[in-house]
């Protein structure tokens, strides 16, 4: 299975308005990779790809602003030992 970082990148690439940066701490919003409208679609696709439900209370753009933040968020929610 691909690692989490690769899965996140592959899931977001079709939605990206500009190329996804190599820097995991670069703001996807500031760079125009994704906008607030695309966030909902991105989260929905990540939920499906990773098998993790994101509660509405977690749908804060700051939580999903960078690849590193997205990776940390999902890493903390994916059941271990699978």
MIDREN-796689 format. One record per residue (C-alpha): residue in three letters; x, y, z. Coordinates in steps of 0.1 Angstrom, whole numbers, plus 5000, padded with zeros to 4 digits. Layout:
ALAXYZ;...
//
This chain:
UNK500050005000;UNK501250354992;UNK502250565021;UNK499950825035;UNK501751125019;UNK501550964984;UNK497950874988;UNK497051234999;UNK498951384970;UNK497451144944;UNK493951214958;UNK494351594957;UNK496051614923;UNK492851594901;UNK491351874922;UNK494452104922;UNK494052434903;UNK497852464901;UNK500552204907;UNK500852084943;UNK504052214959;UNK506851984970;UNK507052175003;UNK504751995027;UNK504352315047;UNK503352545018;UNK499852675021;UNK497652514995;UNK495252804997;UNK497753084994;UNK499352914964;UNK495952864948;UNK496152484947;UNK492752464963;UNK490152714973;UNK487452715000;UNK484952564976;UNK487352284966;UNK488052205003;UNK484752015007;UNK485451804976;UNK489051744987;UNK487951625021;UNK485251405007;UNK487851234984;UNK490351195012;UNK487651035034;UNK486950785006;UNK490550714998;UNK491650675034;UNK488450525049;UNK488250805076;UNK485151015083;UNK485851385089;UNK483251535113;UNK481751865102;UNK483252025133;UNK486751955118;UNK486052115085;UNK488152425092;UNK490352535063;UNK493352595086;UNK493252225096;UNK493752125059;UNK495952425048;UNK499152225040;UNK500051875030;UNK501851825063;UNK498651935083;UNK496551705061;UNK498951415067;UNK499051475105;UNK495251495106;UNK494551175088;UNK497550985105;UNK495951055138;UNK492550915127;UNK493550605107;UNK493050295127;UNK496450135134;UNK497249765129;UNK495349735097;
//
